[in-house]
Amino acid sequence: MNSRLIVLSTAAFFFIKSAAACAGQQMTLGQCIAKAIELHPSLTAAEGTIESDRAKASQQAVNSRLSASVRSGYTRSGSTKGVNSGSNDGDWSTGVTLSQLVYDWGKTGTAVKSAKLTTQAAEKTAARTRETVIAGVRDAYYALNKAVRDVEVQQEQVHNYGQRLEWAKTYYSVGTKAKIEVTKAETDLANARLALIKAESAAEQAKAQLASAIGDPALIIDSVKDELEFADWSIELEEALKRAQANRPDLAAEELLVKKAEMDLKSAKLTNAPSVSASAGYNFGGTGYYDDDQWTTGLTLLVPVGDGGETKARTAQAKADLKVASANRDKLLQDVVLDVRTAWQSLRESAASITAARAAEKQARENLDLALGRYRAGVGDSLEVSDAVDSYASARSTVIASLYDHKEARLNLEKAMGEVSEL
């Protein structure tokens, strides 16, 4: 068995084990979000990026720190000719050297500040990634709520058509209805069952989507708590825009990247700045390990004379990078305003749609009750019942879709404002 097959077999084993362990779970929205925060690879990657940027910032500060080295050696030499070749005792050499950058006109400090700004931007990006993960879980959770309710609609439709079929068979057996009534009822019931199968399949796909959004594709979710009911929530547009500009982590990250680009421009201009460094050392050795010793101290001023145009080129690049960073920030700010306005309007529209949809559902229910009552009494026809059943199912589906749209609109507005809640 080759190594690739072993890896695949092991992965399959743990996948099945994980799926079995999670089977039968009924989860709440809070549980799903908590699990996603714990498991989602996007958050792990974001944390790794922050750690990497912190390490890079630390590396940039190396030049400003005291460095020390210790060396020790032994050498022995002799001639390849003569009876006394290789007879000397050799020499020992041991020393300690310290060096410290005293001043470089801000070159190192600027590089460190730039690296720290990169880390801060990564932290803001990670915060936005967390919001995106939470929003993805909520989106998938609400979609599953909708899919489960759609299944219930189709189940009721199957029930209504099944009831109509029983009545049609009874009437046909006593001769009060034609055979076509039974045939029509059987056709409607078959179509309703097919729609139910499709709705159930959509619900299973929604469960898989939720498991993926959580970051655990092996998770088997039997059911979740229904969170689709309407909850009134509103905010003034001006307030939403103000909070978005203050709270959006990605907008803060872009602002930090602009500051970093400004710092990089400053650093580029200091490419060949002079530097002053100090050093000190102590050495001892000789034929004996400690026959002789000496100490040294020094102060060095390094002034570059020419760099072949490196400073000019790096400065030009830094200016271009600053231009790009500023444009990206301004573009994101425009996108934020558009996101907030669009989501805010969708929230208002969806709230109004729920009221209208519920009124239509109520009317459709009344029409269905009348149609079924007339058919059971033997005075209605199959077309009337079919229309009433379909209309009621459509009205219920519209209400469900409106509730889902309202949840999505609120979620989109929270995301646009940078305030995605975990509940």
N, C-alpha and C positions, 0 to 999 in steps of 0.2 A: 504494500500500500504506500503510495507516494505521499510526500508531505502536504501537497495541496488537498488531496482527498481527506487526509487526517484533519486538516483545519476545517474543511467544509462539514465533515461529520460531527466534529466537536461543536461547531456553531449551530448546526441543526439540533443537536441534543439539547443545548442550553435554550434554544428558541422554544422547543416543545416543552421543556421543563418550565420555562417562564410562563408560557401560555397556560399550562395546566394549573400552575400555582395561582394564576389570576382569574381562572374560570369562575363564573358565577358572581363576580364582583358587581355590586350596585354602587355607583359612585355619584357624589355630589359635585357641583362645579368647583367648590373650594378644594376638594380632594384632587380633582383633575389638575388644577392649577399648581397645587403644592407638589404633585408628582412631576409635573413638567419642569418646574424650577429646579427640582433635584436631578432630573435625568436628561434634559434636553441638550443635545450636543452643541447647539448654537451658543448656549450660555457657557458651556465648558470652553469652547473656542474663544469666546469673548474674554473670559478670565485669563486664558493663556496669553492672549494678546496684551492684556494689561501687564501681566508678569514679565513678558518679554520686553515691553517698552520701559518698564522700571529698571530692568537689568541694563538696557541700552543707556538710560540716563546715568546710571551708576558708572558705566564704562566711560562716558564723556568726562566724568570728574576725575578720572585716573591721573591726568597730567598735573592736576593741582595738588595731588597728595604726595606726602613724603614717601620716597622709595628707598629701599635698603637692599644691599646684596652682600653676601659673604662668600669669599673664595678661599680655597686652600689647595695647595699642590706640592708635588715633589718631583724634581727633575734630577736625572743623573746622566752624565755624558762621559765619553772616553773615546780613544782612538782605536781603530781596527788593526793598527800596526804596533808592534812592540810588546815586550813581555809585561809591561805595566798597564796595558790597555784596560779601561773600565775599572780602574782601581780607586777613583775618588769617591768620597762618601755621598756626593750629591748635595742639592740645595733644597731647603724648605721655603715655601712662600705662602703666607696667610694674610688676608686683609679684609677689612670691613669698609664699605663705601655707602654714604648717604647722599641723596640728592633731593632738592626741593625747588619747584618752580616758585619764584618770588613774585613776578609780575609779567603779564603778557598783554597788557592793554585791553583786557576784557575778552580775549579770544576764547579761552576755556570757559569762562563764566557764561558767555553768550551761548556756547554750544550746549552747556548743561541746562540752561533755561529753555532752549529750544526742545531738548529731549523731554524735559518735564512737561512742557505744553503738549507734546505728543501723547504722553501718558495720560494727562488729564482729558484730552480729546478721546482717547481709547476708553476711559472710564465713562464718559458721557455716551459714547457709542454702545457700550455694554448695557447701559441703562435703557437705551432705546431698543436694543435687542431683547432685553427682558420684557419690555412692554409689547414688542412684536410677538414674542412667544405666548404671553398671557392672552393677547388679543386673538391669536390663532387658536388657542384652546377654547376660548369663549365662543368664537365663531363656529368651530366644529361642534361644540356642545349644543349651541342653539340650533344648528342644522340637524343634529340628531333628535332634539326635541321636536322639531318640525316634522322630520321623517316619521317618528313614532306616532304623532298625531295624524299624519296622512294615512298611516296604516289603519288607524281607528276609523277614519272616514270611510276607507274602502271596505273595512269589515262590516260597518253598518250598511253600506250600499249592498253588499252581498246578502246581508240579512233581509233587507227590504225586498230585494228581487227574489230571494228564496221564498219569502212569505207570499209574494204576489204569485209565484209559480204554484204554490200549494193551492191557493184560491182558484187559480185558473184551471188546474186539474179537477178540482171539485166541481166547478161550474160546468166544465166540459163533460164530466161523467154523468151529470144530471140533465145535460142537453141545453143549458142556458147560455153557454158560450161556445163559440166556434173553435175548431182545432187550432186555428191561427193564433188564438190567445195563448195557448200552451206553448206553441212554437216560439212566439215572440218573447214570452217569459223565460224560456230556456236559453234563448240567444242572449237576452240581457243579463241573465245570471252568469253565463259563461264569460261574457265580456267583463263583468264585474269581478269574477274570480281571477281573470288575467290581470286586471288592474291591481288587484290585491297582491298578486305575486310580484309584480313590478314594484309596488310600494314597499313590500317586505324586503326585496332585494336592495332598494335604495336605503332602507334603514340599516341593513347590514353594512353597506358601503359607508354610511355615515359613522357607524361604530369604528370601522377601520380608519377612517379619516381622523376621528377623535384620538384613537390610540397613537396614530402617527404624529398628530399635533402635540401630544403629551411627550413624545420622544421614546415611546416603548411600543413599536409595531406589534410585538407579541402579545400585548395586553388584550385579553378577551373581556369585553364589557357586555354584560347581559342587559343592563338597563341603567338609566340615570334619572335623577330627580328632575321633574319638569320645572323649568325656570322661564317658560315662555309667556307667562301671564303678563298683562300690561301693568307697568309701574310708571306713574306720572313722573316725568323728569324734564326740566326745562332750564334754560339759561339765556340771558340776553346776548345777542350777537357781539356787541361791543366788548362785553365781559369775556366771552369765549375767545375773541381775538387777542385780548390783553393777556389772558392766562396762557394762551398758546405761545406767544412770544417770550413769556417769562419762564415757561416750564418745559418746552420741547427739548429733550436731551440732544437730539441730532442738530438742532439749531445752535445750541451751546457748543457742541463739538465743532461745528463749522466756524464759529467765532474764535474758538481756541486755535484752530488751524490757520486762521488769518493771522493771529498773533504770532504763531510759530513761524509763518512765512516772513513776517516782519523781522523776527529775531534771526532767521536764516539770512536775510538780506544784510543785516548788521554783521553777522558772522562772516559772510562772504567778503565784505569790505575789509575785514581783519585777517584775511587769509595769510598775508605775509607781514603781519604786525611784529615788531621787535619783541624779544622776550629776555627776561633776566632770571637766571637760575643760580642757586648756591649748591655747593657740594663740600663734603668733608670725608676724609678717609684715614684709616690707620692700618699700617702694614708692618709685619714683622716676619723674620725668617733668616735664612743663611744656611751655613753648613749644619749648624745645630738648629733645632726647632725655633729657638728664640735668641739667636746670636745678635741680631740687630733689629731695630724698629724705627719707624718714622711715621709722622702724621702729616696730613695735607688738608688745606682748606682752599676754597676758591669761589669766586663770583664771576659769572659769565654773562656777557651781554651779546645777544645774537641779533644782528640787524640784516635782514635779507636785502640784497641789492637789486636783483632782478628775478622775475618768476616766469618769463616767457609769455606773459599775458594771462596767467592763471587767475589772478584776482579779477581782472576785467571780465573774463568769461564767466566765472562763478557769480559775479555780481549781476551780470545780464540774466543768467539763468534764475537767480533768486528773485529778481524783479518780475520775471515772467511767471514764476510760481506764485508770487504774491498776487499778481493780477488774476490768475486762475482761482486761487483760494477766495479772493474777494467776490469774484463773479459767482462761484459756487454757493457762497453764503447768501448773496443777494437773490439768487435763483431759488434757493430753498425757502427763503423768507416769503417770496412770492407764492411758492407752492403751499406753504403753511396757511397763508391767507385764503387761498382757493380751497384747500382742504376743509378749513373751518367753515367757510361760508356754504360750501356744498353739503357738508354733513349736517350743519345746523338747519338748512332748509329741508333736507330729507327727513330730519327728526320731526319737524312740524308737520310735514306732509303725511308721514306714516302714522302719527298720532291721530290726525283727522281721518285717515283711511280706516282705522280700526272702528271708529264710531259708525261710519257708513257701512262697513262690511258686516258688523254685528246686526244692524238694522235689516240688511238684506237677508242675513241668515235667519233671523226671526220670521220674516215674511215667507221665506222658502220652507221653513219647518211647518208653518201653518198650511201652506199649499199642499205639502206632502201629506199631512194628516188628513186634509180634506179629500185628496185624491185616493189615498188608501181606504178611507172610510167609504167613499162612493163605490170603489171597486169591490170591497168586501160586501157591500150591500147589494151588489149585482147591477148597479146602474152606471158604473164608470167603464172606461175602456183602457186597454193596455198602453196606448199612446200617452194618455193623460198621466198614468202612473209613471211611465218611463221618464217623461219630461220632468215630473215632480221629483222623482228620486235623483235624477241627474242634476237638477237645479239645486237641490238641497246639498248634495255632495259638493257641487261647485262652490256654493256659498260658504260651506264650512271650510273648504280649502282656501278660499279667499281670506277668511278670517285668520286662519293659521298663517298664511303668507303675510298678512298685514302685521300680525304680532311679531313674526320673525323679522320683517323689514324694520319694525320699530326697534327691536333689540340691536339689529345690525347698525341702524342709523345712530343710536346712542353710542355703541361701541366705536363707530367711526369718528364720532365727534370727540369722544374721550381720547382716542388715539391722536386726532388732529391737535388736541390741546396739550398732549403729553401727560395725560392724567388717567391712564388705563388702570382701573381698579381690579383687584383680585376677586371681587365678589359681584 
